[in-house]
Amino acid sequence: MSFHDLVRRAIVIDEEEIALWSEIASLVRSHELRAAIMRMIKHEKEDIEFWRSLMAEPMPMAATTREEQPRDAGERGGPSYLHHRIRQALMLDLEEIALLAEIASRVPSDALRLDILMHMLPNEVCEACFWNTVLLQRDMMMGICE
């Protein structure tokens, strides 16, 4: 994959995260958790703008996430469904971490590489840790699902 292809893939992942996280935010009861997710969404939108300005190429938003709901995910809004969607959020972040490392290895600018390594990659790691922590609190998930 070329550098530009990798950046385009990063944009698609950010767009998928925004759609998925917006849905998760609508499913949780906790105002604090919803607010944290909304702050993460804002950050993802800023990342998209950064990548687009770098490439100077407007691209349409992704309509949906790649992974379909499995049969055992439960009804939309239920605890099994929410668990599945949170797991999808984690997997997207892990994919983006790998992608950002690949982009950093190919970026033509040392300054841009430093920005990716110092700011973008750590933010994605924090997001993955956030979703993983939510998954670890599976017992609490029954209380956050509407």
GUGUPA-209230 format. One record per atom (N, C-alpha, C): residue number from 1; residue in three letters; atom name; x, y negated, z negated. Coordinates in Angstrom, 2 decimals. Example, Ala and Ser with C-alpha at 12.3 -4.5 7.8 and 13.67 -1.06 7.14 Angstrom:
2
+-----+-----+----+---------+---------+---------+
:   i :  aa : at :       u :       v :       w :
+-----+-----+----+---------+---------+---------+
:   1 : ala :  N :   13.19 :    5.69 :   -7.80 :
:   1 : ala : CA :   12.30 :    4.50 :   -7.80 :
:   1 : ala :  C :   13.20 :    3.30 :   -7.80 :
:   2 : ser :  N :   12.85 :    2.25 :   -7.08 :
:   2 : ser : CA :   13.67 :    1.06 :   -7.14 :
:   2 : ser :  C :   12.90 :   -0.03 :   -7.87 :
+-----+-----+----+---------+---------+---------+
END
This chain:
146
+-----+-----+----+---------+---------+---------+
:   i :  aa : at :       u :       v :       w :
+-----+-----+----+---------+---------+---------+
:   1 : met :  N :    0.84 :    1.19 :    0.00 :
:   1 : met : CA :    0.00 :    0.00 :    0.00 :
:   1 : met :  C :    0.88 :   -1.24 :    0.00 :
:   2 : ser :  N :    0.45 :   -2.23 :    0.76 :
:   2 : ser : CA :    1.19 :   -3.48 :    0.78 :
:   2 : ser :  C :    0.85 :   -4.29 :   -0.47 :
:   3 : phe :  N :    1.64 :   -5.32 :   -0.71 :
:   3 : phe : CA :    1.38 :   -6.22 :   -1.84 :
:   3 : phe :  C :   -0.04 :   -6.78 :   -1.76 :
:   4 : his :  N :   -0.44 :   -7.25 :   -0.57 :
:   4 : his : CA :   -1.77 :   -7.84 :   -0.42 :
:   4 : his :  C :   -2.88 :   -6.80 :   -0.65 :
:   5 : asp :  N :   -2.64 :   -5.56 :   -0.22 :
:   5 : asp : CA :   -3.62 :   -4.51 :   -0.48 :
:   5 : asp :  C :   -3.76 :   -4.25 :   -1.98 :
:   6 : leu :  N :   -2.64 :   -4.27 :   -2.69 :
:   6 : leu : CA :   -2.68 :   -4.07 :   -4.13 :
:   6 : leu :  C :   -3.43 :   -5.20 :   -4.82 :
:   7 : val :  N :   -3.19 :   -6.44 :   -4.37 :
:   7 : val : CA :   -3.89 :   -7.59 :   -4.96 :
:   7 : val :  C :   -5.39 :   -7.50 :   -4.67 :
:   8 : arg :  N :   -5.73 :   -7.11 :   -3.44 :
:   8 : arg : CA :   -7.16 :   -6.94 :   -3.12 :
:   8 : arg :  C :   -7.80 :   -5.88 :   -4.02 :
:   9 : arg :  N :   -7.07 :   -4.80 :   -4.28 :
:   9 : arg : CA :   -7.59 :   -3.75 :   -5.17 :
:   9 : arg :  C :   -7.77 :   -4.29 :   -6.59 :
:  10 : ala :  N :   -6.84 :   -5.12 :   -7.05 :
:  10 : ala : CA :   -6.96 :   -5.72 :   -8.38 :
:  10 : ala :  C :   -8.22 :   -6.59 :   -8.46 :
:  11 : ile :  N :   -8.51 :   -7.32 :   -7.40 :
:  11 : ile : CA :   -9.72 :   -8.15 :   -7.36 :
:  11 : ile :  C :  -10.97 :   -7.28 :   -7.45 :
:  12 : val :  N :  -10.99 :   -6.19 :   -6.69 :
:  12 : val : CA :  -12.14 :   -5.28 :   -6.71 :
:  12 : val :  C :  -12.34 :   -4.71 :   -8.11 :
:  13 : ile :  N :  -11.25 :   -4.31 :   -8.76 :
:  13 : ile : CA :  -11.38 :   -3.76 :  -10.12 :
:  13 : ile :  C :  -11.92 :   -4.82 :  -11.06 :
:  14 : asp :  N :  -11.40 :   -6.05 :  -10.98 :
:  14 : asp : CA :  -11.91 :   -7.13 :  -11.84 :
:  14 : asp :  C :  -13.40 :   -7.35 :  -11.60 :
:  15 : glu :  N :  -13.83 :   -7.33 :  -10.35 :
:  15 : glu : CA :  -15.25 :   -7.51 :  -10.04 :
:  15 : glu :  C :  -16.10 :   -6.37 :  -10.60 :
:  16 : glu :  N :  -15.59 :   -5.15 :  -10.50 :
:  16 : glu : CA :  -16.31 :   -4.00 :  -11.06 :
:  16 : glu :  C :  -16.40 :   -4.11 :  -12.57 :
:  17 : glu :  N :  -15.31 :   -4.56 :  -13.20 :
:  17 : glu : CA :  -15.34 :   -4.74 :  -14.65 :
:  17 : glu :  C :  -16.38 :   -5.77 :  -15.05 :
:  18 : ile :  N :  -16.47 :   -6.87 :  -14.33 :
:  18 : ile : CA :  -17.45 :   -7.91 :  -14.66 :
:  18 : ile :  C :  -18.86 :   -7.34 :  -14.60 :
:  19 : ala :  N :  -19.17 :   -6.60 :  -13.54 :
:  19 : ala : CA :  -20.51 :   -6.02 :  -13.41 :
:  19 : ala :  C :  -20.79 :   -5.02 :  -14.54 :
:  20 : leu :  N :  -19.83 :   -4.15 :  -14.79 :
:  20 : leu : CA :  -20.00 :   -3.13 :  -15.82 :
:  20 : leu :  C :  -20.09 :   -3.75 :  -17.20 :
:  21 : trp :  N :  -19.19 :   -4.65 :  -17.51 :
:  21 : trp : CA :  -19.18 :   -5.26 :  -18.85 :
:  21 : trp :  C :  -20.42 :   -6.09 :  -19.10 :
:  22 : ser :  N :  -20.94 :   -6.74 :  -18.05 :
:  22 : ser : CA :  -22.19 :   -7.50 :  -18.21 :
:  22 : ser :  C :  -23.33 :   -6.57 :  -18.60 :
:  23 : glu :  N :  -23.36 :   -5.40 :  -17.98 :
:  23 : glu : CA :  -24.39 :   -4.42 :  -18.34 :
:  23 : glu :  C :  -24.21 :   -3.95 :  -19.78 :
:  24 : ile :  N :  -22.97 :   -3.64 :  -20.17 :
:  24 : ile : CA :  -22.71 :   -3.19 :  -21.54 :
:  24 : ile :  C :  -23.12 :   -4.28 :  -22.52 :
:  25 : ala :  N :  -22.79 :   -5.53 :  -22.23 :
:  25 : ala : CA :  -23.16 :   -6.63 :  -23.12 :
:  25 : ala :  C :  -24.66 :   -6.71 :  -23.30 :
:  26 : ser :  N :  -25.41 :   -6.40 :  -22.25 :
:  26 : ser : CA :  -26.87 :   -6.45 :  -22.36 :
:  26 : ser :  C :  -27.43 :   -5.28 :  -23.17 :
:  27 : leu :  N :  -26.63 :   -4.23 :  -23.38 :
:  27 : leu : CA :  -27.09 :   -3.05 :  -24.09 :
:  27 : leu :  C :  -26.78 :   -3.06 :  -25.58 :
:  28 : val :  N :  -25.88 :   -3.94 :  -26.02 :
:  28 : val : CA :  -25.48 :   -3.93 :  -27.42 :
:  28 : val :  C :  -26.35 :   -4.88 :  -28.24 :
:  29 : arg :  N :  -26.57 :   -4.52 :  -29.49 :
:  29 : arg : CA :  -27.35 :   -5.37 :  -30.40 :
:  29 : arg :  C :  -26.50 :   -6.43 :  -31.06 :
:  30 : ser :  N :  -25.28 :   -6.08 :  -31.38 :
:  30 : ser : CA :  -24.40 :   -6.96 :  -32.13 :
:  30 : ser :  C :  -24.07 :   -8.22 :  -31.34 :
:  31 : his :  N :  -24.44 :   -9.37 :  -31.90 :
:  31 : his : CA :  -24.13 :  -10.66 :  -31.27 :
:  31 : his :  C :  -22.62 :  -10.84 :  -31.16 :
:  32 : glu :  N :  -21.88 :  -10.44 :  -32.18 :
:  32 : glu : CA :  -20.43 :  -10.60 :  -32.17 :
:  32 : glu :  C :  -19.78 :   -9.77 :  -31.08 :
:  33 : leu :  N :  -20.23 :   -8.52 :  -30.93 :
:  33 : leu : CA :  -19.68 :   -7.65 :  -29.89 :
:  33 : leu :  C :  -20.04 :   -8.20 :  -28.52 :
:  34 : arg :  N :  -21.27 :   -8.65 :  -28.34 :
:  34 : arg : CA :  -21.69 :   -9.25 :  -27.07 :
:  34 : arg :  C :  -20.85 :  -10.48 :  -26.76 :
:  35 : ala :  N :  -20.59 :  -11.32 :  -27.75 :
:  35 : ala : CA :  -19.77 :  -12.52 :  -27.53 :
:  35 : ala :  C :  -18.34 :  -12.15 :  -27.13 :
:  36 : ala :  N :  -17.78 :  -11.12 :  -27.75 :
:  36 : ala : CA :  -16.43 :  -10.67 :  -27.40 :
:  36 : ala :  C :  -16.39 :  -10.18 :  -25.96 :
:  37 : ile :  N :  -17.39 :   -9.44 :  -25.56 :
:  37 : ile : CA :  -17.45 :   -8.93 :  -24.18 :
:  37 : ile :  C :  -17.59 :  -10.09 :  -23.20 :
:  38 : met :  N :  -18.40 :  -11.08 :  -23.53 :
:  38 : met : CA :  -18.59 :  -12.23 :  -22.65 :
:  38 : met :  C :  -17.29 :  -13.03 :  -22.50 :
:  39 : arg :  N :  -16.49 :  -13.12 :  -23.57 :
:  39 : arg : CA :  -15.19 :  -13.79 :  -23.46 :
:  39 : arg :  C :  -14.27 :  -13.01 :  -22.52 :
:  40 : met :  N :  -14.33 :  -11.69 :  -22.59 :
:  40 : met : CA :  -13.52 :  -10.86 :  -21.70 :
:  40 : met :  C :  -13.97 :  -11.04 :  -20.25 :
:  41 : ile :  N :  -15.26 :  -11.17 :  -20.02 :
:  41 : ile : CA :  -15.78 :  -11.40 :  -18.68 :
:  41 : ile :  C :  -15.25 :  -12.72 :  -18.13 :
:  42 : lys :  N :  -15.25 :  -13.74 :  -18.96 :
:  42 : lys : CA :  -14.72 :  -15.05 :  -18.55 :
:  42 : lys :  C :  -13.26 :  -14.92 :  -18.12 :
:  43 : his :  N :  -12.49 :  -14.16 :  -18.88 :
:  43 : his : CA :  -11.08 :  -13.96 :  -18.54 :
:  43 : his :  C :  -10.94 :  -13.24 :  -17.20 :
:  44 : glu :  N :  -11.78 :  -12.23 :  -16.95 :
:  44 : glu : CA :  -11.71 :  -11.51 :  -15.68 :
:  44 : glu :  C :  -12.03 :  -12.43 :  -14.51 :
:  45 : lys :  N :  -12.99 :  -13.32 :  -14.68 :
:  45 : lys : CA :  -13.31 :  -14.28 :  -13.62 :
:  45 : lys :  C :  -12.12 :  -15.19 :  -13.34 :
:  46 : glu :  N :  -11.41 :  -15.58 :  -14.39 :
:  46 : glu : CA :  -10.20 :  -16.40 :  -14.20 :
:  46 : glu :  C :   -9.12 :  -15.61 :  -13.45 :
:  47 : asp :  N :   -8.99 :  -14.33 :  -13.75 :
:  47 : asp : CA :   -8.03 :  -13.49 :  -13.04 :
:  47 : asp :  C :   -8.36 :  -13.42 :  -11.55 :
:  48 : ile :  N :   -9.65 :  -13.26 :  -11.23 :
:  48 : ile : CA :  -10.07 :  -13.20 :   -9.83 :
:  48 : ile :  C :   -9.69 :  -14.49 :   -9.11 :
:  49 : glu :  N :   -9.97 :  -15.61 :   -9.75 :
:  49 : glu : CA :   -9.63 :  -16.90 :   -9.13 :
:  49 : glu :  C :   -8.12 :  -17.03 :   -8.92 :
:  50 : phe :  N :   -7.34 :  -16.55 :   -9.87 :
:  50 : phe : CA :   -5.88 :  -16.57 :   -9.73 :
:  50 : phe :  C :   -5.45 :  -15.77 :   -8.52 :
:  51 : trp :  N :   -5.94 :  -14.52 :   -8.40 :
:  51 : trp : CA :   -5.56 :  -13.67 :   -7.28 :
:  51 : trp :  C :   -6.02 :  -14.28 :   -5.96 :
:  52 : arg :  N :   -7.24 :  -14.78 :   -5.92 :
:  52 : arg : CA :   -7.75 :  -15.36 :   -4.67 :
:  52 : arg :  C :   -6.96 :  -16.60 :   -4.27 :
:  53 : ser :  N :   -6.60 :  -17.43 :   -5.23 :
:  53 : ser : CA :   -5.81 :  -18.61 :   -4.89 :
:  53 : ser :  C :   -4.43 :  -18.21 :   -4.39 :
:  54 : leu :  N :   -3.89 :  -17.15 :   -4.95 :
:  54 : leu : CA :   -2.59 :  -16.64 :   -4.51 :
:  54 : leu :  C :   -2.67 :  -16.18 :   -3.05 :
:  55 : met :  N :   -3.73 :  -15.54 :   -2.72 :
:  55 : met : CA :   -3.89 :  -15.01 :   -1.36 :
:  55 : met :  C :   -4.60 :  -15.98 :   -0.43 :
:  56 : ala :  N :   -5.24 :  -17.02 :   -1.00 :
:  56 : ala : CA :   -6.02 :  -18.00 :   -0.22 :
:  56 : ala :  C :   -6.97 :  -17.29 :    0.73 :
:  57 : glu :  N :   -7.69 :  -16.30 :    0.16 :
:  57 : glu : CA :   -8.59 :  -15.49 :    0.98 :
:  57 : glu :  C :   -9.86 :  -15.20 :    0.18 :
:  58 : pro :  N :  -10.96 :  -15.93 :    0.44 :
:  58 : pro : CA :  -12.19 :  -15.64 :   -0.29 :
:  58 : pro :  C :  -12.71 :  -14.26 :    0.07 :
:  59 : met :  N :  -13.18 :  -13.54 :   -0.95 :
:  59 : met : CA :  -13.71 :  -12.20 :   -0.75 :
:  59 : met :  C :  -15.04 :  -12.08 :   -1.48 :
:  60 : pro :  N :  -16.01 :  -11.31 :   -0.96 :
:  60 : pro : CA :  -17.30 :  -11.16 :   -1.64 :
:  60 : pro :  C :  -17.17 :  -10.33 :   -2.91 :
:  61 : met :  N :  -18.08 :  -10.57 :   -3.85 :
:  61 : met : CA :  -18.10 :   -9.82 :   -5.10 :
:  61 : met :  C :  -18.52 :   -8.37 :   -4.84 :
:  62 : ala :  N :  -17.99 :   -7.45 :   -5.65 :
:  62 : ala : CA :  -18.38 :   -6.04 :   -5.56 :
:  62 : ala :  C :  -19.80 :   -5.89 :   -6.08 :
:  63 : ala :  N :  -20.58 :   -5.04 :   -5.45 :
:  63 : ala : CA :  -21.97 :   -4.87 :   -5.84 :
:  63 : ala :  C :  -22.14 :   -3.90 :   -6.99 :
:  64 : thr :  N :  -21.27 :   -2.92 :   -7.11 :
:  64 : thr : CA :  -21.47 :   -1.89 :   -8.12 :
:  64 : thr :  C :  -20.15 :   -1.25 :   -8.48 :
:  65 : thr :  N :  -20.15 :   -0.44 :   -9.52 :
:  65 : thr : CA :  -18.95 :    0.30 :   -9.88 :
:  65 : thr :  C :  -18.90 :    1.59 :   -9.07 :
:  66 : arg :  N :  -17.72 :    2.18 :   -8.95 :
:  66 : arg : CA :  -17.52 :    3.37 :   -8.14 :
:  66 : arg :  C :  -18.16 :    4.60 :   -8.74 :
:  67 : glu :  N :  -18.01 :    4.80 :  -10.03 :
:  67 : glu : CA :  -18.44 :    6.05 :  -10.67 :
:  67 : glu :  C :  -19.95 :    6.02 :  -10.92 :
:  68 : glu :  N :  -20.61 :    7.02 :  -10.43 :
:  68 : glu : CA :  -22.05 :    7.13 :  -10.66 :
:  68 : glu :  C :  -22.32 :    7.71 :  -12.04 :
:  69 : gln :  N :  -23.52 :    7.48 :  -12.52 :
:  69 : gln : CA :  -23.93 :    7.99 :  -13.82 :
:  69 : gln :  C :  -24.06 :    9.51 :  -13.74 :
:  70 : pro :  N :  -23.37 :   10.25 :  -14.64 :
:  70 : pro : CA :  -23.52 :   11.70 :  -14.63 :
:  70 : pro :  C :  -24.90 :   12.09 :  -15.17 :
:  71 : arg :  N :  -25.31 :   13.30 :  -14.85 :
:  71 : arg : CA :  -26.63 :   13.77 :  -15.30 :
:  71 : arg :  C :  -26.79 :   13.77 :  -16.81 :
:  72 : asp :  N :  -25.70 :   14.00 :  -17.53 :
:  72 : asp : CA :  -25.79 :   14.07 :  -18.99 :
:  72 : asp :  C :  -25.56 :   12.72 :  -19.67 :
:  73 : ala :  N :  -25.54 :   11.65 :  -18.90 :
:  73 : ala : CA :  -25.28 :   10.33 :  -19.49 :
:  73 : ala :  C :  -26.48 :    9.80 :  -20.27 :
:  74 : gly :  N :  -27.62 :   10.39 :  -20.10 :
:  74 : gly : CA :  -28.79 :    9.94 :  -20.84 :
:  74 : gly :  C :  -29.50 :    8.80 :  -20.12 :
:  75 : glu :  N :  -30.59 :    8.36 :  -20.71 :
:  75 : glu : CA :  -31.36 :    7.28 :  -20.12 :
:  75 : glu :  C :  -30.64 :    5.96 :  -20.29 :
:  76 : arg :  N :  -30.85 :    5.06 :  -19.31 :
:  76 : arg : CA :  -30.26 :    3.73 :  -19.39 :
:  76 : arg :  C :  -30.73 :    3.09 :  -20.70 :
:  77 : gly :  N :  -29.78 :    2.57 :  -21.44 :
:  77 : gly : CA :  -30.10 :    1.94 :  -22.71 :
:  77 : gly :  C :  -29.90 :    2.86 :  -23.90 :
:  78 : gly :  N :  -29.80 :    4.15 :  -23.66 :
:  78 : gly : CA :  -29.60 :    5.10 :  -24.76 :
:  78 : gly :  C :  -28.14 :    5.21 :  -25.15 :
:  79 : pro :  N :  -27.85 :    5.82 :  -26.31 :
:  79 : pro : CA :  -26.47 :    5.92 :  -26.80 :
:  79 : pro :  C :  -25.54 :    6.69 :  -25.87 :
:  80 : ser :  N :  -26.01 :    7.77 :  -25.23 :
:  80 : ser : CA :  -25.15 :    8.53 :  -24.32 :
:  80 : ser :  C :  -24.80 :    7.70 :  -23.09 :
:  81 : tyr :  N :  -25.77 :    6.96 :  -22.59 :
:  81 : tyr : CA :  -25.55 :    6.10 :  -21.43 :
:  81 : tyr :  C :  -24.54 :    5.00 :  -21.78 :
:  82 : leu :  N :  -24.73 :    4.36 :  -22.92 :
:  82 : leu : CA :  -23.81 :    3.31 :  -23.35 :
:  82 : leu :  C :  -22.40 :    3.87 :  -23.52 :
:  83 : his :  N :  -22.28 :    5.03 :  -24.13 :
:  83 : his : CA :  -20.97 :    5.66 :  -24.30 :
:  83 : his :  C :  -20.32 :    5.89 :  -22.93 :
:  84 : his :  N :  -21.09 :    6.39 :  -21.98 :
:  84 : his : CA :  -20.58 :    6.63 :  -20.62 :
:  84 : his :  C :  -20.09 :    5.33 :  -19.99 :
:  85 : arg :  N :  -20.86 :    4.26 :  -20.10 :
:  85 : arg : CA :  -20.49 :    2.98 :  -19.47 :
:  85 : arg :  C :  -19.25 :    2.39 :  -20.14 :
:  86 : ile :  N :  -19.14 :    2.52 :  -21.46 :
:  86 : ile : CA :  -17.95 :    2.02 :  -22.16 :
:  86 : ile :  C :  -16.72 :    2.82 :  -21.72 :
:  87 : arg :  N :  -16.89 :    4.12 :  -21.56 :
:  87 : arg : CA :  -15.79 :    4.96 :  -21.07 :
:  87 : arg :  C :  -15.37 :    4.53 :  -19.66 :
:  88 : gln :  N :  -16.34 :    4.18 :  -18.80 :
:  88 : gln : CA :  -16.02 :    3.67 :  -17.47 :
:  88 : gln :  C :  -15.21 :    2.37 :  -17.57 :
:  89 : ala :  N :  -15.60 :    1.50 :  -18.51 :
:  89 : ala : CA :  -14.86 :    0.24 :  -18.69 :
:  89 : ala :  C :  -13.40 :    0.52 :  -19.05 :
:  90 : leu :  N :  -13.18 :    1.48 :  -19.94 :
:  90 : leu : CA :  -11.82 :    1.86 :  -20.32 :
:  90 : leu :  C :  -11.05 :    2.39 :  -19.11 :
:  91 : met :  N :  -11.67 :    3.26 :  -18.33 :
:  91 : met : CA :  -10.98 :    3.84 :  -17.17 :
:  91 : met :  C :  -10.61 :    2.77 :  -16.14 :
:  92 : leu :  N :  -11.49 :    1.78 :  -15.94 :
:  92 : leu : CA :  -11.16 :    0.68 :  -15.03 :
:  92 : leu :  C :   -9.95 :   -0.09 :  -15.53 :
:  93 : asp :  N :   -9.90 :   -0.37 :  -16.84 :
:  93 : asp : CA :   -8.74 :   -1.09 :  -17.38 :
:  93 : asp :  C :   -7.46 :   -0.28 :  -17.23 :
:  94 : leu :  N :   -7.52 :    1.02 :  -17.47 :
:  94 : leu : CA :   -6.32 :    1.85 :  -17.32 :
:  94 : leu :  C :   -5.86 :    1.88 :  -15.86 :
:  95 : glu :  N :   -6.81 :    1.92 :  -14.94 :
:  95 : glu : CA :   -6.46 :    1.87 :  -13.52 :
:  95 : glu :  C :   -5.81 :    0.53 :  -13.18 :
:  96 : glu :  N :   -6.35 :   -0.55 :  -13.73 :
:  96 : glu : CA :   -5.80 :   -1.87 :  -13.44 :
:  96 : glu :  C :   -4.41 :   -2.05 :  -14.05 :
:  97 : ile :  N :   -4.16 :   -1.46 :  -15.20 :
:  97 : ile : CA :   -2.82 :   -1.52 :  -15.79 :
:  97 : ile :  C :   -1.80 :   -0.90 :  -14.84 :
:  98 : ala :  N :   -2.12 :    0.27 :  -14.31 :
:  98 : ala : CA :   -1.23 :    0.93 :  -13.36 :
:  98 : ala :  C :   -1.04 :    0.09 :  -12.10 :
:  99 : leu :  N :   -2.13 :   -0.50 :  -11.63 :
:  99 : leu : CA :   -2.09 :   -1.32 :  -10.43 :
:  99 : leu :  C :   -1.23 :   -2.57 :  -10.65 :
: 100 : leu :  N :   -1.39 :   -3.22 :  -11.80 :
: 100 : leu : CA :   -0.59 :   -4.42 :  -12.08 :
: 100 : leu :  C :    0.90 :   -4.08 :  -12.17 :
: 101 : ala :  N :    1.22 :   -2.93 :  -12.71 :
: 101 : ala : CA :    2.63 :   -2.51 :  -12.76 :
: 101 : ala :  C :    3.16 :   -2.34 :  -11.34 :
: 102 : glu :  N :    2.36 :   -1.76 :  -10.46 :
: 102 : glu : CA :    2.76 :   -1.59 :   -9.06 :
: 102 : glu :  C :    2.92 :   -2.95 :   -8.38 :
: 103 : ile :  N :    1.97 :   -3.85 :   -8.61 :
: 103 : ile : CA :    2.07 :   -5.20 :   -8.02 :
: 103 : ile :  C :    3.34 :   -5.89 :   -8.51 :
: 104 : ala :  N :    3.61 :   -5.80 :   -9.80 :
: 104 : ala : CA :    4.81 :   -6.45 :  -10.36 :
: 104 : ala :  C :    6.08 :   -5.91 :   -9.72 :
: 105 : ser :  N :    6.09 :   -4.63 :   -9.37 :
: 105 : ser : CA :    7.28 :   -4.05 :   -8.75 :
: 105 : ser :  C :    7.47 :   -4.52 :   -7.31 :
: 106 : arg :  N :    6.43 :   -5.05 :   -6.68 :
: 106 : arg : CA :    6.50 :   -5.46 :   -5.28 :
: 106 : arg :  C :    6.35 :   -6.96 :   -5.05 :
: 107 : val :  N :    6.04 :   -7.70 :   -6.08 :
: 107 : val : CA :    5.76 :   -9.12 :   -5.91 :
: 107 : val :  C :    7.02 :   -9.83 :   -5.38 :
: 108 : pro :  N :    6.84 :  -10.75 :   -4.42 :
: 108 : pro : CA :    8.01 :  -11.40 :   -3.83 :
: 108 : pro :  C :    8.62 :  -12.52 :   -4.69 :
: 109 : ser :  N :    8.00 :  -12.84 :   -5.80 :
: 109 : ser : CA :    8.46 :  -13.96 :   -6.61 :
: 109 : ser :  C :    8.78 :  -13.50 :   -8.04 :
: 110 : asp :  N :    9.97 :  -13.86 :   -8.51 :
: 110 : asp : CA :   10.34 :  -13.53 :   -9.89 :
: 110 : asp :  C :    9.45 :  -14.26 :  -10.89 :
: 111 : ala :  N :    9.05 :  -15.49 :  -10.58 :
: 111 : ala : CA :    8.18 :  -16.25 :  -11.47 :
: 111 : ala :  C :    6.80 :  -15.60 :  -11.57 :
: 112 : leu :  N :    6.27 :  -15.16 :  -10.43 :
: 112 : leu : CA :    4.97 :  -14.49 :  -10.44 :
: 112 : leu :  C :    5.06 :  -13.16 :  -11.17 :
: 113 : arg :  N :    6.15 :  -12.42 :  -10.98 :
: 113 : arg : CA :    6.34 :  -11.16 :  -11.70 :
: 113 : arg :  C :    6.32 :  -11.41 :  -13.20 :
: 114 : leu :  N :    7.01 :  -12.46 :  -13.64 :
: 114 : leu : CA :    7.03 :  -12.77 :  -15.07 :
: 114 : leu :  C :    5.62 :  -13.08 :  -15.57 :
: 115 : asp :  N :    4.83 :  -13.82 :  -14.79 :
: 115 : asp : CA :    3.46 :  -14.13 :  -15.18 :
: 115 : asp :  C :    2.63 :  -12.86 :  -15.32 :
: 116 : ile :  N :    2.80 :  -11.94 :  -14.39 :
: 116 : ile : CA :    2.08 :  -10.66 :  -14.46 :
: 116 : ile :  C :    2.49 :   -9.89 :  -15.70 :
: 117 : leu :  N :    3.81 :   -9.81 :  -15.94 :
: 117 : leu : CA :    4.32 :   -9.02 :  -17.07 :
: 117 : leu :  C :    4.00 :   -9.66 :  -18.42 :
: 118 : met :  N :    4.03 :  -10.97 :  -18.49 :
: 118 : met : CA :    3.85 :  -11.65 :  -19.78 :
: 118 : met :  C :    2.39 :  -11.96 :  -20.11 :
: 119 : his :  N :    1.55 :  -12.10 :  -19.09 :
: 119 : his : CA :    0.18 :  -12.55 :  -19.35 :
: 119 : his :  C :   -0.88 :  -11.55 :  -18.88 :
: 120 : met :  N :   -0.83 :  -11.18 :  -17.62 :
: 120 : met : CA :   -1.91 :  -10.36 :  -17.08 :
: 120 : met :  C :   -1.87 :   -8.93 :  -17.62 :
: 121 : leu :  N :   -0.71 :   -8.31 :  -17.59 :
: 121 : leu : CA :   -0.59 :   -6.92 :  -18.06 :
: 121 : leu :  C :   -0.94 :   -6.79 :  -19.54 :
: 122 : pro :  N :   -0.40 :   -7.65 :  -20.42 :
: 122 : pro : CA :   -0.79 :   -7.54 :  -21.84 :
: 122 : pro :  C :   -2.29 :   -7.76 :  -22.07 :
: 123 : asn :  N :   -2.91 :   -8.65 :  -21.29 :
: 123 : asn : CA :   -4.36 :   -8.85 :  -21.44 :
: 123 : asn :  C :   -5.13 :   -7.60 :  -21.07 :
: 124 : glu :  N :   -4.71 :   -6.92 :  -20.01 :
: 124 : glu : CA :   -5.39 :   -5.67 :  -19.62 :
: 124 : glu :  C :   -5.18 :   -4.59 :  -20.67 :
: 125 : val :  N :   -3.99 :   -4.53 :  -21.26 :
: 125 : val : CA :   -3.73 :   -3.56 :  -22.33 :
: 125 : val :  C :   -4.64 :   -3.85 :  -23.52 :
: 126 : cys :  N :   -4.79 :   -5.12 :  -23.87 :
: 126 : cys : CA :   -5.70 :   -5.48 :  -24.98 :
: 126 : cys :  C :   -7.14 :   -5.08 :  -24.67 :
: 127 : glu :  N :   -7.56 :   -5.29 :  -23.42 :
: 127 : glu : CA :   -8.92 :   -4.89 :  -23.05 :
: 127 : glu :  C :   -9.10 :   -3.38 :  -23.17 :
: 128 : ala :  N :   -8.11 :   -2.62 :  -22.70 :
: 128 : ala : CA :   -8.19 :   -1.15 :  -22.81 :
: 128 : ala :  C :   -8.24 :   -0.74 :  -24.28 :
: 129 : cys :  N :   -7.45 :   -1.39 :  -25.11 :
: 129 : cys : CA :   -7.48 :   -1.09 :  -26.55 :
: 129 : cys :  C :   -8.85 :   -1.41 :  -27.15 :
: 130 : phe :  N :   -9.45 :   -2.52 :  -26.72 :
: 130 : phe : CA :  -10.78 :   -2.89 :  -27.19 :
: 130 : phe :  C :  -11.79 :   -1.78 :  -26.88 :
: 131 : trp :  N :  -11.85 :   -1.36 :  -25.60 :
: 131 : trp : CA :  -12.83 :   -0.33 :  -25.22 :
: 131 : trp :  C :  -12.52 :    1.00 :  -25.90 :
: 132 : asn :  N :  -11.24 :    1.33 :  -26.05 :
: 132 : asn : CA :  -10.89 :    2.58 :  -26.72 :
: 132 : asn :  C :  -11.31 :    2.54 :  -28.19 :
: 133 : thr :  N :  -11.15 :    1.39 :  -28.82 :
: 133 : thr : CA :  -11.57 :    1.24 :  -30.22 :
: 133 : thr :  C :  -13.08 :    1.40 :  -30.35 :
: 134 : val :  N :  -13.82 :    0.84 :  -29.40 :
: 134 : val : CA :  -15.28 :    1.00 :  -29.43 :
: 134 : val :  C :  -15.63 :    2.48 :  -29.30 :
: 135 : leu :  N :  -14.93 :    3.20 :  -28.42 :
: 135 : leu : CA :  -15.18 :    4.64 :  -28.28 :
: 135 : leu :  C :  -14.85 :    5.40 :  -29.56 :
: 136 : leu :  N :  -13.79 :    4.98 :  -30.25 :
: 136 : leu : CA :  -13.42 :    5.63 :  -31.50 :
: 136 : leu :  C :  -14.49 :    5.45 :  -32.56 :
: 137 : gln :  N :  -15.26 :    4.42 :  -32.44 :
: 137 : gln : CA :  -16.32 :    4.13 :  -33.40 :
: 137 : gln :  C :  -17.65 :    4.71 :  -32.94 :
: 138 : arg :  N :  -17.62 :    5.90 :  -32.38 :
: 138 : arg : CA :  -18.83 :    6.53 :  -31.83 :
: 138 : arg :  C :  -19.98 :    6.56 :  -32.84 :
: 139 : asp :  N :  -19.67 :    6.78 :  -34.09 :
: 139 : asp : CA :  -20.73 :    6.79 :  -35.11 :
: 139 : asp :  C :  -21.42 :    5.44 :  -35.18 :
: 140 : met :  N :  -20.65 :    4.37 :  -35.03 :
: 140 : met : CA :  -21.23 :    3.02 :  -35.08 :
: 140 : met :  C :  -22.05 :    2.73 :  -33.83 :
: 141 : met :  N :  -21.77 :    3.40 :  -32.72 :
: 141 : met : CA :  -22.45 :    3.10 :  -31.47 :
: 141 : met :  C :  -23.96 :    3.29 :  -31.58 :
: 142 : met :  N :  -24.39 :    4.19 :  -32.42 :
: 142 : met : CA :  -25.83 :    4.36 :  -32.59 :
: 142 : met :  C :  -26.46 :    3.07 :  -33.10 :
: 143 : gly :  N :  -25.74 :    2.29 :  -33.87 :
: 143 : gly : CA :  -26.26 :    1.04 :  -34.41 :
: 143 : gly :  C :  -26.16 :   -0.13 :  -33.46 :
: 144 : ile :  N :  -25.31 :   -0.04 :  -32.39 :
: 144 : ile : CA :  -25.17 :   -1.19 :  -31.49 :
: 144 : ile :  C :  -26.03 :   -1.06 :  -30.26 :
: 145 : cys :  N :  -26.58 :    0.10 :  -30.03 :
: 145 : cys : CA :  -27.40 :    0.31 :  -28.83 :
: 145 : cys :  C :  -28.85 :   -0.09 :  -29.12 :
: 146 : glu :  N :  -29.41 :   -0.86 :  -28.21 :
: 146 : glu : CA :  -30.82 :   -1.28 :  -28.39 :
: 146 : glu :  C :  -31.76 :   -0.13 :  -28.24 :
+-----+-----+----+---------+---------+---------+
END
